[in-house]
Amino acid sequence: MRKFFLVLTLLSLSASTGAIAEQPPQQRSGTPEEQRACAHDVQKYCRAVMNESDLTVLACLQKNRPKLNSACNQVLVSHGQ
C-alpha cells in the first residue's frame, strides 16, 4: 500500500512539473526601476539566457558580478543576492 502511494505521489509530481514547464514565460520580476538598472548588463553579459527564467538570468548576473554597473549590483544587494 505504501508503494502505491509513493508511486502515485511521484506521478503527480512529474505531471505537475510537466504542466509548469509548458506554461508561457511570465512577466519579469522586479520594479521597472530595478529592471532598467540591470537591462544593459543583462543584454551585455546574459543575452544568451535573457529569455529564460528569472533564476537563470539571476545566475548569469551573479556569475558576472564584478562587471555589473553599480545600480544593478545594488539591486542584487537589496534583494539579498
C-alpha positions as a printed Julia matrix, in Angstrom:
81×3 Matrix{Float64}:
  0.0    0.0     0.0
  2.83   2.41    0.85
  4.46   1.71   -2.51
  1.2    2.59   -4.24
  1.07   5.99   -2.53
  4.73   6.62   -3.29
  4.2    5.85   -6.97
  1.04   7.99   -7.03
  2.91  10.88   -5.42
  5.79  10.63   -7.87
  3.41  10.51  -10.82
  1.51  13.55   -9.62
  4.76  15.47   -9.1
  6.01  14.64  -12.58
  2.65  15.6   -14.11
  2.58  18.93  -12.3
  6.22  19.63  -13.24
  5.37  18.99  -16.89
  2.42  21.39  -16.69
  4.65  24.07  -15.2
  7.22  23.59  -17.96
  4.57  24.09  -20.63
  3.42  27.46  -19.31
  4.47  30.54  -21.29
  7.2   32.74  -19.79
  5.93  35.05  -17.11
  6.5   38.75  -16.82
  9.85  39.62  -15.29
 10.01  40.32  -11.59
 11.35  43.49  -10.05
 10.18  47.06  -10.29
 10.53  48.97  -13.55
 13.4   50.92  -11.95
 15.19  47.7   -10.99
 14.68  46.31  -14.47
 16.13  49.48  -16.01
 19.12  49.34  -13.64
 20.05  45.87  -14.91
 18.78  45.96  -18.5
 22.14  46.97  -20.02
 24.05  44.35  -18.02
 21.55  41.62  -18.91
 21.86  42.48  -22.61
 25.64  42.74  -22.43
 26.52  39.71  -20.3
 23.42  37.5   -20.33
 21.99  37.89  -23.83
 22.05  34.13  -24.41
 19.75  33.48  -21.43
 17.72  36.68  -21.22
 14.53  34.96  -22.45
 14.8   32.19  -19.88
 13.56  32.2   -16.3
 14.38  34.94  -13.83
 16.5   32.49  -11.86
 18.62  31.74  -14.93
 19.14  35.45  -15.59
 19.95  35.99  -11.91
 22.55  33.21  -12.0
 24.13  34.84  -15.05
 24.23  38.24  -13.35
 25.8   36.68  -10.26
 28.41  34.97  -12.43
 29.28  38.33  -13.97
 29.05  40.25  -10.68
 32.45  42.0   -10.92
 31.45  43.52  -14.29
 27.98  44.81  -13.33
 27.23  48.51  -13.11
 26.78  49.83   -9.58
 23.0   50.33   -9.95
 22.44  46.72  -10.98
 24.76  45.49   -8.26
 22.72  47.49   -5.74
 19.51  45.86   -6.99
 21.02  42.44   -6.31
 22.27  43.51   -2.88
 18.84  44.94   -1.96
 17.3   41.55   -2.73
 19.85  39.64   -0.68
 21.84  38.34   -3.63
